[in-house]
Amino acid sequence: MSDVRQHAHDFFVADAERLAAYLERANFAAYADLLQRPLRLIWLNWLGGVFRGLGIGIGFTLIAGLAVLTLEWLEVLNLPVFGRYIAELVRIVQAELHTPTY
């Protein structure tokens, strides 16, 4: 019976060491500390949201700018299919710009 207990003890010790190594790699102590300080958690989440929003805004602006430049380039080429589409798009945008808003 002693041999079985020793084997079980070794098994649990090995499991505990693996669990401790996993929690250390996952930085569980810092996470638990963060949960103990809710104002810091709120601040970090707010700050992350602000920078995420800025990144989305800047990224969308760059992509939209590239799309406009590409459309202007296609307009200069005066391709038959794209030219009509772009001309119609320009007319729609111009009409919206001159429509009064209330």
Summary of the structure (lengths in Angstrom):
residues: 102
radius of gyration: 30.5
end to end distance: 88.2
largest distance: 91.8
contacts: 196
relative contact order: 0.04
helix: 90%
strand: 0%
